[in-house]
Amino acid sequence: MTVTVYDDRACLLGEGPLWHPLRGQLIWFDILNHTLLTEGHQMHFDRAVSAAGWVDEDRLLVASETDLFLFDLRDGGSEHVVPLEADNPVTRSNDGRADPQGGFWIGTMGHMGETGAGALYRFYRGELRKIRDDVTIPNATCFTPDGRHAYFADTAEQIVWRYTLGEDGWPDPDPEIYLDHRDTDVNPDGAVVDADGRFHCAEWGGSRIGVYSPAGDLVEEIALPVPQPTCPAFGPDALYVTSARQGLPDGDIDAAPHSGKTLRIDVPFKGQQEHQVIL
């Protein structure tokens, strides 16, 4: 599989890639630099931003360290929707994605990665509800093509769980373990599920995307020229992957100069279209 650099701007902590199906445009974030990026453009905020779902052609629901807000890509206008741990200065948002039922899942974590400081939430039709607490590094939020299951990882625990979803998308409170990497050096970060149900996971520190079957078997390894890939997203004809240079010593950056850049991979897999957020 051919891996190329899609965007040469090096993010400190690239995250939250989203292929907007109506705009035909990739959108992603540099969390620590408080920036939303698109090809050739970037928008800066006064707080950390990390993930988004598309509402219509021009508006995104964006997750920040203090709230969910509507952001207009045409003029940069924003509108507060709901607080997100706004009274807790310890935490910020991290990984998030819209589900097939129109909800938006978002995880929070400590700015310094404090153990158990974060949580997992779902926003659906005006309601923000906590799904899980005692989370350290929330990641891998993604959904099966039939809309019946959601995946979620705590990178610090090296576990990916699978939730069963009801018709309205709210999860059963007792997920099953899908991947258990506790006896390995695999650290599951962001993930996305393709149209055939395969789970594509960026593995922090592993310089790869691991592709797993619905049963949890590793079926493909996609080697990457960056040690810290963070999150993949499918476009119509490729897989895009954000990455980070946060915490890398200068020598490691010299050895992997594409760290922090956004990559494009020509893959033989077809992705799901990103789901629309229903407010």
Secondary structure, 3 states (H helix, E strand, C coil): CCEEEEECCCCCEEEEEEEECCCCEEEEEECCCCEEEECCEEEECCCCEEEEEECCCCEEEEEECCEEEEEECCCCCEEEEEECCCCCCCEEEEEEEECCCCCEEEEEEECCCCCCCEEEEEEECCEEEEEEEEECCEEEEEECCCCCEEEEEEHHHCEEEEEEECCCCCECCCCEEEEECCCCCCCEEEEEEECCCCEEEEECCCCEEEEECCCCCEEEEEECCCCCEEEEEECCCCEEEEEECCCCCHHHHHHCCCCCCEEEECCCCCECCCCECCC
